[in-house]
């Protein structure tokens, strides 16, 4: 038994809570700006107007949560995004706890927490998304596995930790369908490098059984609707940026300037360091996940949920080295640009300031990106609502509003919900499952780029706003026949 497994240091409350607290305050400030992200209005509309056990692109938790929070504080971005803020703060705390389990003392825990705070995982937590919640669940599962492994090595097994990991998995499966990939990678790593006893523990299987049972309603919804999530997998694959770009984004997501070398160093230690041999299976699982997401043409931020472990391992590996004064100075100097890059990335500033941030291919994630993306649909949605109400009442009587984008449809519906606006339809992605127009709708106010199938389905068209809004009238086919034909993605 190694010394690092026989005792763990006290939790470094002050530095860790300070880092987590400052990060939480910054995220709260950032969450006020700059308007709803591309998906947030969609989450609210999905959960509020179309509650279901599942959706085309995700399980039910996030839409239900978004609808509940918007109902409690209508129009409040801070409240809507509070779960993401709490998840980021929680991820920082748990990263420090992982370092503690690996033998990390005060400085190591602080370094691990700081690296988590400066990573892209935290920056992306200023708004509500599956990608801002799920990494916390993964980090929590990793901590539970690391703690179980340490206790197992000391002969003091606590299999309740495995049950808790199953419960966290159940919640993660209500957010995103990715967490089984983590468990498959962990199982392969444990079979190859031990501890093989992990996979035979009844409490682990009990936790997995609970997670599976909790997911049954969502799976039944998917089955009843023809497994639409498979289409979402194809959507993600078509957006794959290429191997080089994927690896670059996954690597730099650890955080420039300090996060990347710390994560690489920590991963190396997990794979080869004798003192971390009991946790080697988790390092192997990290590598397997990167390869799997690459092969499956996944998104680079899928990797963000497992950064905590290499951060912690790297921080622990640095604590017992003899550092010359000059090396400490270099480390302090490198910390400055790391903090500055994070502050530049968070949308803390007035929109006019953020829009003046220079473009850079090396540092693409800045507040300028969010200034351009967040709230970008609101001005167009306001225009659609205004144009609709400007039409004569007799023209609106049999007119339905339809868009070429699920996000645009949700945003228009969200904007118009305060004005008794009619239901907005879209055959795009998840909105297709929200239903088709009624047969009384003979005309369509279409927003976006109409497909050839839509143009063919009507006798007349009139452009109200060129390239944006078109009225189609004289429907030739029933909506029952037309709706599947119009489906996109």
N, C-alpha and C positions, 0 to 999 in steps of 0.2 A: 504494500500500500504506500502510495506516495504521500509526502508531507502535505501537499496541497489538498489532498482528499480528507485529511484527518481533522481539519479545523477550518472554519471560515471566519473572516474578520467581521467586525461590527459594521452595520450599515452606515455609510457616510451620509447622514441625514442632511447636514447643512449644505455642502456643495451640490449634492444631487437635487435637493429640493429647490435650491437657488436657481440652478440651471433649468429645471422643469418649470419653476414659477415664472421666471423671466420669459421663457419660450411661450408659456401659456398666455401671458399678458400680450406679447407681440402678436400671437395668433388671434387673440380677441380683437386687437386693434385692426389687424389685417382683414378680419372677417367682415368688417363694415363696408369694405370697398369691393369691387366697383360696380356692383350689380350682380344679378343671378348668373351663375355659370351656365354653360351650355345645357347641362342636364338637370339642374336643380328644380326648375319649373316643371319639368317632366316628372320628377319624383313626386312632387306635390300633387299634380293632377292625377297621376297613376294611383297614389294612395288615397286621395280624397274622393275622386269620382269613379275610380275603377278598382276598388279593393279586390284582391285575389290572392290565392295561395302561391301564385307564381307569375312571372312575366317573361316576355320574349328574351330579355337580355339579363335577367337577374332573378334571384329569389325575392321573397316579399318584404324583408325587414326594412330596407332603406326607404321604399315608397311609403310604408306605413309610418315609419319614424318621421319622415319629412312632412307628411300630412298632419300628424299629431302636433308637431312643433309649430307649423304654420298656423294651425288652429289655435294654439295657445297664445302665440304672439304674431298675428298676421303682419306680413311684410317685414319682419325683423330678420335681417341676415345673420346677426350675431346669435340669436336664439336658434335659428335653423342650422347654423354651422357649429353649434356648441358641442355636439357629439364628436365631430372631427377634432375640435380643439382638445377635448378631454382624452380622446384616443391618442393624440400626439404626445400629450403630457404623460399619459400612462405608459406609452412606449419608451419614453426616456427613463422613467423610473424603473421599469422592468429590465431595460438594458443594463442599468447599474446593478440590479439584483443578479443578473447573469454573471457579470464580472465578479461580484462578491462570491457567488457559488464556485467560481473558478479560482478563488483565492485572492481576488483583487482587494487591496486595501483602499484607503481613502482616496488617494490620487488616482488609482486605476479606475475606481468606480466613477470618479468625476470625469476622467478622460472619456470613458465609454459613454456616459450620459451626454457629455459635450458633443461627441461625434454624432450621436443619434439626433441631437438638437440641430446640428448643422447639415444634416443630410436632406436630400430631396424628399424623403419620406415625410419630414416635418413641414417643408415648404408647401407641399401639395395638400397639407391638412388645413389650409385656410378656408377651404370650402367643403361642402358635403358631397361625398362620392364613395363608391365602394372601395376605391383605391386609397381613401383616407381613413377608413375604418378597419379594413381587413388586416393590414400589417400589424396592428396592435394585437389582434387575436393570434396571429402567427408567432409574434414575439412572446406572448404569454405561454403558448404551447411549448416553445423552445425552452423557456425558463423552467417550466414544470418538468420537462424531460431532463434538463441539465441537473436540476435538484434531485430528481429520482436517481439519476446515474451516480451522483456523488454519494447519496445515502446507500445505494446498492453496493458501491465499492467499499463502504465502511461496514457492511453487514447489517445495516439498519434500514432495510427497505420500508418505504412508506408508499404502498400502492394506491393510496387515496389520491396521490398526485396524478396518477394515470387516469383515474376516474375524472378528476377535474379537467385534465387535458381533453377527455372525450366531451365533457360539457361545453368547454370552450369551442371545440370543433363543431358542436351542434349549432352554436350561435354563428360561427363563421360560415357555416353552410346556409344560413339564412341571409347572408350578406353577399356571398360569392361562391361559385362552385369549384374554386381552385384548391381548397385545403386538402382534398384527398391526394393531390400530387405531393404535398409535403409528407403525408404519412407513408405513401409508397416509397418515397426516397429514404425516409427514416428506416423503414422496414428493410430495404435493400442494404443500407449501410450497417444496420445491426446484424443482419445475417452474415455479412462479409467480415465485419470487424468486431462484432460483439457490442454490447452484451446481448447474446441471443436469447437469454431468459426474458428479456423485455417483451418479446412477441408472444410469450406463453402466459403472461400474467392475466388472470381472470378479470381483474379490475380494468385492465386496458380494453379487453374485449367488451366488458360491460359498458365502458364509456363509448366505444364505437357503436355498440348496439343502440344506446340512447341517441347518439348523433344520427344514426340511420333512421330511427323511428321518427325523430323530429323533422326529418327531411321528406318523409313519405308524402305529406300533403302536396309539397312542391313537385315531387316526382309524378304524382297522380295528375296534377294540372298539366305538366309537360306532356305526359302521355295522352291526355284527353285532347290536347291541342297539336298533336303531331310532332312533339319534341322540337319546338321552335328554337331552343337554345343551340341546336346544331347549326342553325342558320347564323346565329351570332358568332359562333366559332369561325365560320367562313368569312364573316365581316371582318373579324380581327385579323385573320390570315391575309386578307387582301390589303390591309393597312400595314402589313409588316414592312419595316424600313430597310431590311437587308441585314445580313449577318454583322457586317462591320458596324453599322449604325446602332444595331441592337446592343452589341457588346459595349460600345462606347457609352451609350445611354445608361446601361445597367451598371457600368463601372463608375461613371461620374456621378450617378445617383447617390453613391456613398458620401459624396461631398468633397468638393475641391476647397482647400488644398490639402487638408489634413485627413479627411475621411478616406480617400482612396488608398494612400499608403498604409494607413492603419488597418483597413479592411483586408488588404492584400497580405500584410504581415500576419494578421490574425488568422486568416484562412490557412496560410502556410504552416503556422504553429499547430492548428487543429489537425492538419494532415501528417505532420512529421514529428512534432515535439513529443518526447517521451512522457513529460509531465501531464500532457493532455490526451494521452492514449485512450482513456476511458470514454472520451467525447469524440473520438475520431469518426465514429459513425455519423455524427451530426455534421462534421466538416464534409464528409463524403456526400451526405444528403444535400448540402448546399451546392456542390459541384453538379450533382445529378439534376437538381432543379434548374440550374442555369442551362444545362444541355437540353433538358426536356422542353423548356420554354422556347429555346432557340429552334429546336427541331419542329415544334408545333406552331412556329411563327407567332408566338405570343407577344405580349407587350412588355417592354423593358421594365416597367414599374412592378411587374409581378414579382421581381426579385427583391424588391425593397423590404418585404416582410421578413427576410432572413438576414438582414444586415446586422442585427443586434449581436448575434453570436460572434462573428469575426471581429466586430468592434470590441467586444468584451475580451476575447482571447488576445487581441493585439494589445489592448491596454494593460492586461495582466503581464504580458511578456515584456513590457517596457519598465515595469515598476522596480525590478531588482537589478537592473543594469546600472553600472557606474557611469554617470553622465558628466562630462566635462562642462564647465561653466559655459563655454562657447556653444556647446550643443543645446544647452537649456535656452540660451539666447536665441538660437536659430528656431527652436520650437516655439518660443513666444512670438517671434517675428512672423512665423508661418500662420499662427493663430489669427493674426490681424486680418489678412486677406480672406481667410475662411469665414470669419464673422461678417466681414464687409460683403462678401458674395451672397451670403444668406440674407442680409438686410436688403441688398439690392433686389433679391428675388422675391421677397415678401411684398405684397401690395399694401405698403404702409403709407404711401404718399398720395397727395392729390393726383388725380388722373392726369392733369396737364404736366405735372412733373415726371410721372412715370413714362409718358409718351416721348419724353426727350432723352431717355436712356439710350445710349448708342447700341446698335445691333452688333452682335458678335457670334461667330460660328463656334467659338470655343466655349462661350458662356451663354447659351441660348435661353436659359430659364431666368428671366428677369420679370420685374413687376410690369414691364412694358407688354409682355405677352398677355398678362391678365387684364391690363388696361384695354387691350384691343379685343380680347375674347369675352370677358365677363360683361354681361349686359348688352352685348352686341345686337341681340335680337329685339331689345326693348323698343328702340326707336322705330324699327320696321313693324313691330306688333302694334304700336300706337297708331301707325299710319293705316294699317289694315282695319283696325277697329273704327277709325275715323271715316275711312272710305265706305265701310259697310253701312254705317248709320247715315251716311250722306245719300245713299240710294233711296229712291222712292219706296214707300211702304209696299206698294203693289208688286214691286220688283223683288223685294225681300221675302215676300210671302212664301214662295216656293224655292228659295235660294239657300243652299248650304255652303258653308265655308270649308275648304279643303286645302291642304298644303302638301308640298313634296318632301317635307322633313318632319319627323316626329318631334324634334326639339322646337321647331317653329310652331307646330300645331299646339304644343303645350304652352308655349309662351303667349301665343295669341289668346288661348283659352284663359290663361292666368290673368292677363291684362284685362280681358273682357268680362271676367267673372264679377267685377264690381258694377257692370253696366247691363246686366241681364243679357249678355251676349249669348248667341246660340252655340250649340255644341260644335266644336271644330273636329274635323275628321282628317285622317291621313292614312294612306295605305303603306306607310313607310315603317319598317322595323316593328317595335312594340305597339305602335299606335294602330296597326292593322287589326290587332286583337281587341281593341276597344270598341269595335263595331263599325258597321257601314251606315250610310245615311238611310233614312226611311224613303219609301216609294213616293211619298208626297213631294220629295225634293227633285224637281225636274231640271233645276238649273244649279250651277256651281260657280262660286267665286273662288277661283284657284289662285293660290299664292305660291310663287316659285316657278320652276321650269316644268311645264306640262309634258307628260310623256306622249309619244305617238298614239298609244292605246287610248289615252284620255281624249285627245283631239279627235280621234276617229269615232268616239262614242257619242259625240254631240253634233247637232246640225249646224250650230252657229257659234262664233266666238267673237268677243269684243274686248280688246285690250284697254283696261282702265289706266294702268300704270305700266308702260312698256318694260318688259323683262321682269316684272314683279307680280302684277295682278291682272287676271283675265277672267271675264265672265263667259262661261260656256252655257248655252241654252239649247233646249230641244233634245233631251236625252233619248237615245235610240234603243238602249238595252235596259233591262231591269238591273237594279243594284245587286241583286243576288248573283246575277251572271257577271256583272261588270267588276265587282269588288276583287275577286281572285285574280282577274286579268290585270288590274291596276297595281297589284302588290309589288313592292320593291324591297329588296333585301329580306 
